[in-house]
Amino acid sequence: MRSAPSTTGCWSSTVLAALPPSQRACVVLRHYADLSLEQTADILGIGVGGVKSQTSRGLTRLRELLDQNERSAS
């Protein structure tokens, strides 16, 4: 049984859209699609080091956006 859509899903889509395309692609493929570094690199046509770098930068930016959202909600 599927649960009703939550506002978290909408918020995560909005936040992901704020990332540059390369960071968004790496974060989505690595953490939403659960692909390996190598699989992600193959799909995007970049090296494993590029995947690591872009994923790290994307996750850092997502944390910053989450922190900003939590502070503004307080």
N, C-alpha and C positions, 0 to 999 in steps of 0.2 A: 504494500500500500504506500503510495507516495504522499508525502505531506504537502500541505499548501505552500506556495511560494512565500518566501519571507522577504522582508526588506533588506536583509543581509545580502541576498543574491543581487538585488538591484544596486545596492551600495558597492558591492565588490565589482560589478560591471563598470560602474561609474569610475571607481578608483583605478581599475585596470586601464580604462580608456585614457587616463591621465598620464600613463607611462609612454615613453617613446616606443615606437613599433618594435624595435629589436629587443628591448627589455620585456615588453609585454609578451612577445612571442616566446621568449625563453622561459619566463615565469609560467605561462599557461602550459607549454609543452612539458616542462619539468614537474610542475606541482599540481596541475589540474589533470593533464593527460598521463602523468606518472611515467614519462619516458626517461630513459637513461641519458647520461651526458652524450654518449656516442650517437644514440638515435636522434636526439635533438640537433646535434651538430650536423648529421647527415641531412636531415629534413631542411635545415636552414642554410646549408651549404657553407658553414663556417667551422672553425676549429673548436675542439673541446675547450681550450682556454678561453675562447670568445664566449662560449656558452656559460662557462663559470663566471666570467666577468660580468656579462650582461644580466645574468640571473641574480648575482649578488647586488648589483646596482639597482635592479628592479625591486628586489625585496627590501633593500634599504629605503628606497623611495616610498614603498607601500607602508612601511613602519612609520615613516615621517607623516604621511597622510593620515594614518590611523591615529597617531598622537595628536595631530591638529584637530581631528574630528572629536576625539574624546575631550580635549580641552575646551572646544567650542560648545560642547554639550553640557559642560559643568556650569 
